[in-house]
Amino acid sequence: MMQRSLSASTSAEQEAPSIEGASTSDKRLPRIAIFASGSGSNFQAIVDAAQTDPEHFGAVVALLVCDKPGAYVLERAKAAGIQSAVYTPKQYENRELYEQDLLQRLQAEGIEWIVLAGYMRIITHVLLEAYPGKMMNIHPSLLPSFPGLHAVKQALDYGVRVTGVTVHLVDAGMDTGPILAQHVVQVEAGDTEESLSDRIHAIEHGLYPAVICDVLAGRLAPIRV
Ligand code: GAR
């Protein structure tokens, strides 16, 4: 028997859907949802780009989906005036039921694109079929090297001289899917996971909003799908 996520319904209902503050022109821009599980520095970078110049960015960040109650990204959403929906996936019988609940919310909000930004879950067929080719992810390595958790540590442990950032369309795998953009980051002697992560994050914050903007405008597509 599925248990509905209490935190999902509570949070979702507490923060009423709102596009207050959006200009008339914003309303015809595609509405995107950002999924995040943690600190949300990429969420912030995307929101900053979208709110600074909505017309140029080409989309409205309409919703944060968070699977970790208490994650700092929720504070960022509140400060930016973006509604959030908090879910607790382990309260569902399986991943599909969790995503079906999520999908209802996304559809109710008129979400057209999903942007994963530090969302540490595999996506199932439920969302993949509802958003075919309309879901992106960012990962802190040059994929297909070092997928999964702790990608920066994996790269350091391996001893690579370059690593980087990949933005890709999402498929059913873990950090797989057609590549949209990559950026190289040099590994320096004496790098720690923290120092290398800091440089990777700095690249991510510029790259991800630019890629989203280009993909939504139809200027960027994978070389191979
Ligand atoms: C980012 O570095 C992102 O590339 C990574 O999580 C971090 C989230 O940071 N994503 C993955 O590892 C996906 N497999 P943030 O919460 O500060 O945006």
Boltz pocket constraint, residues with backbone or C-beta under 6 A from the ligand:
constraints:
  - pocket:
      binder: B
      contacts: [[A, 36], [A, 37], [A, 38], [A, 39], [A, 40], [A, 41], [A, 42], [A, 43], [A, 117], [A, 118], [A, 119], [A, 120], [A, 138], [A, 139], [A, 140], [A, 148], [A, 149], [A, 150], [A, 151], [A, 175], [A, 201], [A, 204]]
      max_distance: 6.0
